[in-house]
Each structure stands twice: as structure tokens, then as C-alpha cells.
Amino acid sequence: MKKLMNGPDTVLAESLDGFAAAHADIVTLGPGRQFVRRRETVAGKVALVSGGGSGHEPLHAGFVGYGMLDAAVPGEVFTSPTPDRIVAAAEAVETGAGCLFVVKNYEGDVMNFEMASEILGREVLTVRTDDDVAVENSTWTTGRRGVAGTLIVEKILGAAAERMAPLADLKALGDETNRRTRSMGVALTPCTVPAAGRPTFTLAEDEMEMGVGIHGEPGRRRVKLATADAIAAEMVGAVLDDLAPSPGARVILLVNGFGGTPTMELYLMANAARTVIEGRGVSVVRHLTGSFVTSLEMAGCSVTCTVLDDRLEALWDAPVRTAALRWGA
């Protein structure tokens, strides 16, 4: 195992210190590095809080800031944050309008955020993301996994929250955005969790895992490596078959790298995916390409589509200023 670290036990703490220093104009760390929060709170605005295991950076801390999250709670690598940390984050950023949790559909995340909600004893609602079409169930989840589509849900909710939308409306908006969003991924190599020191799974040089999860969980099947066009056709086909968009529908296309894939290859995949989508009579009106929801150094990518209407498109275009996403602000 070759990693830039001083030791497995200090990776997260030292990474958070570096992140907070690099983006001190946007974020600050909570006491004991329990969470990352916006530097300035906004009175009367619903607080958006998310989190999950580390190793998926920039998700979630990289999306804290104007137009997205108010706080992110990082757990250890691929491990859910504990309820007390979630409670501390919510209490630090909630200003009286309530709190909305955005939670990926993994059993540990769901359980710990539910416990935090019960402990808080105040107005807290939850949006659960489950955009992965690859499998209905895995050892990590009950139902579909929450993956890169979580970014799109957080961006749209963040824009609406900045416009002072009330808590119940944000909950409904988040659920609707999640229903309009589907994803599928492919892995070309595994990743190595620092504390484990060995790959999470194995792949031969001529193999890929089709439908992989963001922790390296198995997907639909293990197959021989194929061309980018063939990979895009299968992933986009699965996404669109599940979404069933109407002819002429407009979508966001997010091509997300898992951490070990060069940007050149991600744009190549974006081109291949767009060709497939438009061949199905659907228009790609917004693109986002890059490594946003990663799995440490795993090579591969995911494709996400969100079906837009005028309202969602305007919320997507609204200004955002975070460490990982910035436009219009």
C-alpha cells in the first residue's frame, strides 16, 4: 500500500485540518473536528446537514457553503458518523427554521441520522437518496444505494434553502429530485482503505465490475473490459430504462470519477454518454464532469441523469460557492 499519510489513525484528522485551512473563507471545523460547517450562519434559513463515511471527497465537506450544505459530518473512512457528531453539527447551524438531513441509503447512515433526529427533539426532516439502479439490495443497504445523485439533490435543495423555502417544502423538493435522479457506476480497479491496508476487492487486468457501489460493493456482474462506448451504452441504458423520461425531456448529465480516473477519460465518457442519451430522444441541457463522489483511489466512473423541469433547472443554475462547486457567486 502506497499512500500519502503519516499513519492510518491520523488520516482523517490531518485531512480535515488541511481542508479547513485551504478553504477558511468558506468553512470552519466544529469542536474536536466533529463536523465541517459554513463560516457564517443565516438566521431564519432551514439548515441542511449531510454526512457519511470519509473516502468519498469532496462529498460531503466539499459541498458546504453558500447554495449547498450548512454542515457536513464525516465518519471514518467508509464508516458512518456517530449520532453525537450529527447532533452537534445540527445544533451548531440550526437557527430556528428547522433542519433537513440529506442521507445516503446505507444502513449505518440511516440508523445514525435517525438516532440523531430523535435526540435533537426538534423539527428535523430527512431526505434519503437512493439513486443507484445497479442493485435493489446489498449488504450495506435496504433498497437502492445512495450514490453520486446525492450531489444533485444537495445542490437543488441548497439553492431552495437560500431562497428561504420552508422545511416541509424542502423535504418535498428533495424527495422529488431524488425520484427524478438515477445513477450507475463501473469500476476498473479496487481501492484500499488505509486502516485495512489491502484492496477492498480484486479485479483481473482484463475485468471490470459493472454496477459497482462507492465503497467497492459488487454490482450487477463482473465482465471483461469493454470500450468506453459500450460501457456508456450499458450504464446510460440502465439509467434511462429506470427513469423512463418522456421524449424531449431535459436532463443534467453528471459523469463522476471515482478518484483514480484521469479527467481526459471522464470527458470521453461524458461524450459517449451524451451520444447515447440524445439517441434516445432526450436532451442534455446541463453537464457536470469530474471527481465529486469518489471511492479513494478506485478507477472508474458513474453516470447520473436527473430529469429537469423549469423550476429544477433554475435551482441547479442558482449561485453556489463551496470548495468543490462554484458558479454564479
N, C-alpha and C positions, 0 to 999 in steps of 0.2 A: 504494500500500500504506500503510495506516494501522495502526500497532501501537504499543503502549506499550513502547518499548525505547530503549536508548541506542545500540545498534548490533547488527547480526546476529551478530557474533562473540562478544558477551558475554551474549546472552540466556540461555543455559543456566546459566552460572556464577552470574549475578546472581539468577536464579530459584531455584537451589538454595540460595544463601545466605539468601534470604528465607524459603524453606520451612523450612530448618533452624532459623532464629531463631524463626519463628512456632510451631513445634512442638518446642521444645527439651526439653520434658518427656517426649517420646516417642522422638525420633530425634536422631542426630548425623551429621555428614558424615565420611566417611573422608578420609585424607590426599589433598590435591590434588583434592578433590571427586570422587574416583573412584567413590564409591558412597554410598548412604544406609543407615544401619544402626540397629537398635534400640539405645537408650541402654544397656540392660542385657542381657547375655547370660545364658542359662540353662544351667548345666552339665548335661550328660547328655541334652539335648534335640537332636533332629535339627534342623539349620539349614536353613531354607527360603530360597532365593535365587532371585530372578527379575530381569527387566530387559528392556530393549529400547529402541528409539528414543524420544526425548522428543517432546512434542507430543500425548501421549495422557493427560495428567494429569487426575485423580490417579493413574491407573495409571503406574508401579508404586510409586513412592515413597510415595504416599498410603496404601498398604496395608502399610507397615512398622510393626510394633508388636505388642502383645500380641494373640494369637489369629490372627495372619496371618504376614507375612513377617519374617524376621530381617534381610534386606538386599535392596536393590534397586539395580540397576546401570543408570544412564541413559546412553544414547548421545546423540549429537547428534540434532537433530530428524529423525525418520523414518529414523534410521541406527542400526544395531546397535551395542551396546557392544563394545569390543575385548576379546579374551581376557585380557589382563593385568589389566584392571579387574575382570573377573569373578573371576579368581583371587584378587585382593586382597580382594574382598568375602567370598568363601568362607572364606579364611584368617582373616579378622577375626571371623567369627561362629561358625565350627565349633568345637565344644567336645569332640569325641571320639566323638560318636554318629553321625557321618556327615553328609552334605549332600545335599539334594534340590533340583535345579534345576527350576523351572517355566518352560517355554519356549514361546512362541507359534510356530506353524508358519510361519515366514518363513525363507527360505534363509540370510540373514545371521545371524539369531539362532541358528538351529540349528547352523550351522557354528561360530560363535564360542563358543557354550556347549560344544559337543563338544570343541573345542580346549582350552578351559579345564579340562574334565574330565580330559583326557589329561595336561595339565601338572600338575594337582594330585596325581596319582598316589596318591590315597587313595579311600576309599569314597564315591563320588558316583553317584547315580542321577538320571534325568531323567524328568519327565512333560511330554509335548508336547501342547499344546492345539490342537485343530483343529475348532472348533465351528461354523464358518460354512458354512451349507448352500447359499449362493448359487452358488458355483462349485467345481469339483473342483481346478482348477489355475489359476494366474495367473503373470505374470512374476515375482512376488515369492515364490511358494511352489511346493513339490511336494506336491500334495494340497490339502486344505482349509486355509483360513486360520484362525489362532487370533485370536479377537476378544473380545467382552465376556464370553463364558463363562469366560474366564481368571480373572476376579474370583471367580466362584463356586468354581472349583477351588481357588484360593488360600485362600479363606475356610474351606472344609471341611478342607483339608489343615492350615491353621494351627491349627484347633481340635483336630484329632487330634494334632498335634505337641505342643501344650501338655499333652496327656494322656500324653506320653512314649511315643507309639507308635513302634515301631522303623522303621528306614529302609525295609526291604522292604515292610512293611505300608503305609507311607505311599505308596510307589510304586504299589502295587496299588490303593489308595484313590483316588489322583489319576487313574489311568487309568480306573477305573470311573466316577468323577464326570464326567470328560471324555466318556465314551461316553454318559452319560445327559443330556448338555447339547448344545443346538443353538441357533444364532442366525441372524438375517438382518437386514440394515440397508437404509436408504433415505437418500439424500442429496437435499437441496433446493437447496443451494449448494455450491460448492467451498471449499477452504481455501487459504491462501497460506503457504508455507514462508518464514520470514524471509530466509534466505540466497538464495532464488530471486527473491523479490520479485514473483512473479506467481502466479495461481491454478494449482492442480495439474491442473485440467480446466475445461471450460466447460459451462454449462447455460443454456438459454434460460429466460426468465421463467416459461414455462408447462411446463417439463420437470422431471423428477426421474430420478435414477439408482437403479433398483431392484436391490438386492443389492450395494450399494457396499461396499468394504473400508475399513478405518480409516485408510488412507493416501490415500483417494480413488481406489483402483483400481476399474476398471469392474466391474459386477456382471452380472446376468442380461440386462438390457436398459435402454435409455433410453426413457421413456414420458412421456405428458402427465401433468401434475399431477392427482391424484385426491383424493377426500375421505379424511379420516382413517380412516373405517370401511373404505373399500376398500383402503387401504394396509395396515391392520392385518389384514384378511382374507387378503391375499396373503402377507404375511410370516408370520403365525401358521400359515396353511395349509401353507406350505413347511416350517416348523419341525416341526409335528406330523406331517406326512406322513413326514418323515425319522425322527423319534423313534418313531413308531408306539406311543404309550403305550396300555396296556390301559384299558378302560372303568373309570372310578372312580379312575384314577391321580391322584396328588397332585403338584403342581409348584410350583417357585419361578418367578415371573414377574418378570424383570428388564427394565424399559424404560429404555434407556440413551441419553442425549443425546450428540450428537457435538460439543458445545461452543457451538453458536450457536442452540440452540432453547430458548425460554422454558420454565420449569418447568410453567407452566399447560398448555402444549401436550403436555408429556410425560405429565402426569396424564390428559389427554384420551386420549392414545394408550394408556395403561395401562387405562383403562376400556374402550376399544374392543377391545384385545387380550384382556382378561379375558372379555368377552362372547363372542368367537369361541371361546376355549378351553373355556369352560363349555358352549357349544353343541355341542362335540364330546364331551361326557361326561367331561371332565377337570376336577378341582378345583384352583383356585388357592389354595394354603394359605399361601404367603408371597409378599410383594411387596417389590421394591426398585425405586425410581423416582428417577432423577436422572442427572446427567452424571458418569460414572465412568470410562469408556474413550472418550476424546474424540479428535477429529482437528482440533486447533487450533480454528478458529472455524467449522468446517463446520456448516451447519444440517442437521438430520435426526436420525434415531434408529435404534436397533436393538432388536429383541425377542429375548430369550433365555428358553428354558424348560429347567429341569432336573427330571427325574423323581426324586422322593424316595422313600426308604423310611424307616423309623423311625430308623435309625442316621444317615443323612444329614441328616434333619430336625433331630435333636438336635445334630449338629455345626454346622449352619447357625445354630441358635439360641444356641450357646455364646457366652460373652462375647468381645467384641472391642474393642480400643481402639487405633485408628490415627487419622491425620489425617482420613481420608475416611470411615471406617466406625466407629461406636461404638454398642454396645448391651451391656447386662448387665454392664458392667465399671466 
